[in-house]
Structure formats: C-alpha cells, structure tokens
C-alpha cells in the first residue's frame, strides 16, 4: 500500500500508482478506457491541476496524470552541477518509461507550463511515441529567454530567482513556502475562485517539502542551462506530432509573446488560439478547454 495520498473525491474513477520509470519512481493517477492520454502539470502544481478535466477525458481516453520528477509525490532526485537530473530530457524520459510500464508505447499528450516544456523535449527525443500533442500557455523556452525584457522579467521574476546558485532560493523560500506559493498562484490565475481549496492545500503540502523546493529550483536551473544546450543542438528539428497551442489571453505569455509565431519554426503542423483566462485553463475554464481538446482529438 502506498504511503502517498489518493484523491477519489477530486478524481472519481481514478486509481493511484507508483511506477518504476527506468529507476525513478513516478506517481500517477490512471483512469478511464480507450487510447492513452498523458497529462503533464506545471509549477507549482501537481497532477491534481487536472481534476476538473481528467474525469471527462476519461470517458474517451485512458488518462494518465503524473507528477513530474521532483514534484508532487514523485521521486526527488538530488541536484547536480550540470543540472542533468532535472533536464527536460531526463524528465521526458521518465514519462516515456512510465507510459511504457503501463503498456503504452504510443500516446497523446496534453501538457501545461513546465510539463509542456517536458513534452516539447519528449516530442524531439521520442517522436515515435507521440501521437498528438497539446501545449498550454508556453512559448519555447529559448524564445522566452531570448526575448526577455523588463516587463517579462518583472512578471516572471521566478525564472531569474529560482536559477540562482544553490542554496540561495531554497533558503529564502523556506522562510515561508506557503506565502511564496500563494503569491505565485495569485499572480497567474486571472479568474477569481478558480482554485479548489482542497487542491491548493495539496500544492502547499508538497511545497513544504525541502526536497520538492530544491527539485523545482533545479528544474528552472536546467531550463537556463543544459536545456538551452539541448535546444541549440536540435535547432531546425521539427515536432512531427500534430500540435495544438492554447494560451491565456489575460496571462503573461499571451500578452508578451506571439505564441503562434514562436512555434511556427518548431513544428510541422501547428494550430492554436488564445483562451479567455490566465495561465491555467484547466482550472480557470475547464469546459472551454475540454471543448478545444474534443475538437482537436476528433480530427484524427
């Protein structure tokens, strides 16, 4: 029996698993039947960010909602000088291995925020594994760093704070992790009342773990170093999977970046549009997101 919590009230019909994903333990909620669909969350969330959409998706798909390595109740590996343990390459390999352990060698992906960056790398490193892919509220990492200006640095200050050398951000966040997390969420969510207090309580529980906070810093450190090296080495390679891009019209990404233009040179077949929300459509406007996903997946 797992030592980690389950959430049958939030995600009815799902069962929770601890999966050996190539030597890394990945926590996953699995429910439904039909073709496999992997859901990947962002920061500072866990797989519970999908609780408003996962049960509906499970009527059509076998839904696998995981915690990324270092997040939620998945395994927390230590950091390393080159941040390889939290490269998107390593994090993507976890997810491919987890899906294979469940018997799925090819699957669709819906991914948000940090999870969408993992999915981008997954599509390049494991193209044969990905059927169709949806990325929520991101522009490519290299693009966002290259186009950084004062407004972006102000709005997304954690992109520059969390990458500072160990253990400056870890020590500072430790002073009041609930406050840091709550302020982060408040700045990202644009539709009041969108967050379920039970889910926020779980985000806080996980964020209070020093190992989680260290893993998150390493995720961001990797994004500003080794991930950029991997992206540069793959310059000109295209995402082969049909790609849907959805972003919040009221959020930072949608306001400061031309999302479609940023992906045109990255994908062979990309479509998308802005949605009437902030950073987290799965929590802010779940029914609108579900309609977009239904239309996209119906095309195949």
N, C-alpha and C positions, 0 to 999 in steps of 0.2 A: 504494500500500500504506500502511495506517495506521501511524502511529508508536506507537499505543497497544496495550497487551497484549490478548490474547484468552485465553479460558479453556475450551477444548474439553473438558478433563478434568472440570471442575466443572459445565459445562452442555453435555453432549453433544448434538449435532444443531443447535446454535445457530450463527449467523453474526453477526459484529460489523460495525456500520455507523457512519459519521459522517454524520449527517443535517443538512442545512441547514434549520433550523426557523425560517423567517422572518428569516434573518440571524444566528441563533445556532446554533452547532454543538452538536448533542446526540448523545452516544454511546449506542448502543443495541445490545442483543443480540436477535436475532429468530430464532424457531424454531417449528416445528410447522405445522399447517394447520387450517383451519376459521375460525370467526368470530374477529375480532380482540379481544385482551385486553391492555390496558396495565397493567404493573406499575410502581408508583412506590415508591421506597425512602424511608427517613428518615435522620436524623442519628444517629450519624456514619457510616452505612453507604454503600454504593454499590449498583448493580444486582445485585451478587453476593449480597446478602442473600437473594435468591430462588432460590439454586442448588439447594436441596433440594426445591422445589416446581415450579419452572419446567419441567423435563423432563416431569413427569407432566401438567401443564396443557397442554403442547404436544401431547399425544395427542388433545386435543379442540379446542384453540384455536390460532390464530396468535398466539403470545405475543411481546410487545414489552416488554422490560425495559430501561428507560432510566436514565441518570444525570441527575438534575436539574441544571439550570444551576448552575454553581459547584461541583458535587460530582463525585467520581469523575474521569472523563476527559472530561466535557463542558466547554464553554467557560466561562471565568471572567471575567465582566464586572466592571468596577470598581464600587465603591460610589458613591453619590451622596447629596447632603444629605437628600433625602426618601426614600431607600432604595427608589426606584421599580424599580431594576434587579433587586431581589430581592423585590418584592411578589409575593404569591401569584397576583395577576392576570397579571403578566408570566411567571411560571414556568408557570402553566397554559396560557397562550397558546403557549409553546414546545412543550408536549406535544401540543396540538391540531394545531399545524403539523407536528410530526414524524410524527404518525399520518397526516395528510393526504398528506405526502410519500411515505409508504409505500402510499398508495392507500386509506386507511381514513377515511371521513368520519363513521362512527358506530362506537362500540366500547364494550366493557365495561371497567371499571377495578377493580383491587384495589390499595389504597394503604395504606402504613404510615407513622405518625409524621408527619414533615414532608411527605412525599408525600401523606398523607391530607389535610393542610391545603391543599395544592395542588389535590387532587381536589375538595374542598369548593368552592373558588372556581371550578374548572372547571365544576362542575355548575350553578353560578349564572350564569356568564358564557356558557357554551356548552351550554345544556340539550339542544339538538337533537343534539349529538354523543355524548351519553352514553346507553348502553342500560341497564345495571345497574351498581351501584357497591357496593364493599365497603371499609369503612374499619376499619383495625386500630389499636386501642389509643389512641384520642384521644377527648376531649370537644372541643366547639367552642373555638377559641382565645379568643374573647371571654368565654365562660363560665369558662374556667380562670383567666384573669386576674381576672375579677370575683369569683371565689370563693377567691382566694389567701388562705391563712392561713400561720401559722408552719411547720406541718408540710410543706405543699406547697412553700413557699419553700426549706425545708431540703433536701427530697428532689430538687427540680428546680432547684437553685441556678443552673444554667447559663441558665435562662430570664431571669435577672436579671443575671447576669455578662456573657453574650455581647452584651447590648443596650447595654452601656456605650459611650460615645463612642470612636471610632477615636482612637488605636490601642491603648487600654489592654488589652482582652482579647487582641487579636492578639499584642501584645508579650509578655504573660505566658505564653500558651500556647506561644509559640515557644521558651521556655526548655526545655521537654521535651514535645513534642507526643505522643510515644508514651505517656508516663505519663498525660497528660490523657485521651487516647482510651481507654486500657486501663481506667482507673478509671471512666470513663463507662460502658463496656460492662459492667464487673463489677457496677455498681450496678443495671443494667437487666435483665440476664439472671438468671433465677431457677432454671434447670435446669442444673446443672453439666455441663460437657462439651459444651454445645450448639454452640459456635462452632468451625468448622473452622479450624485454624491457618493454612491457605493463604489463607482468606478474610480473616482478621484481618490477615495480612501485607499484603494489598492495601488494606485500610482504612488501615493505617499508612502505606503508600506514598503514598496520596492525601492523608492528613492532614499529611504532612511538607511539602507544598507551601504556601508562604505565601499564594498566591492562593486556594487552597481554604479555608484558615482564615479569610481575610478575607471570602470569599463566605458562609461559614457564619455569621459574625457579622452580616453584612448581612441574611441570611435571618431571623435572630432579631430584629434591629433593625426590620425591616419588619413582623414579626408584632406588635410592640409599638407600632406607629405607623400607617403607611399601611394595613396590612391591617385594623386595627380601624376605620379610617375607612370603608373599603370595606364592611366587615360592617355598620356602623351605617347606611350608605346603603341597604343591602339588607334592613334589618330587616323581617321579615314575609314576605319571599320564601321559597319552599319549594324544596327539592331535589325535582325531579319524578321522577327516576330511582328505581326500587326500590332500597332501601338496606339493606344488611346491616352491622350493627355487631358486631365481635368484639373482646374485650379480655382482657388477662391478669388473672386473679383474684388473682395474687400481686404485681401491679405497682402503681405509684403511681396511675395513672388509675383502675383498678378499685377500689382501696382508698379513695380520697379523693373520688371523684365518682360520681354516679348517672348512668352513661353513657346509658342509655336515656332517662331523663327529660331529659337535656341536649340530646338530638336531637329530641325529640317536636315541638318548635315550629319545627324547621328542615327537616323532611322530610315529604312527603305519605305515604310508605309505608315505614316503618322497622321492622325486626325485629333481634333480636340476642341475644347471651348472652356470659357470661364463659367463658373457656377456662382449663384448668389449667396456667398458665405465667406468665411475667413479661411483659416488654414486647414480645418479638419471637416471636410464634407461628410464623412461617415458618422460624425457626432452631431454636426450642426444641421444638415439637411439630408438625413438618411434616405428618405423616399425619393428625392431628386437624384441622388447618387444611384440608387437601385434602378431607376428608370434608365439612366445613362448606361449602366452595366448591362441591363437586359437588352437594350438596343444594340450594343456593341457585340455581345456574345451571340446574339441572334443572327449576325451576318455570316457566321461560319457555316 
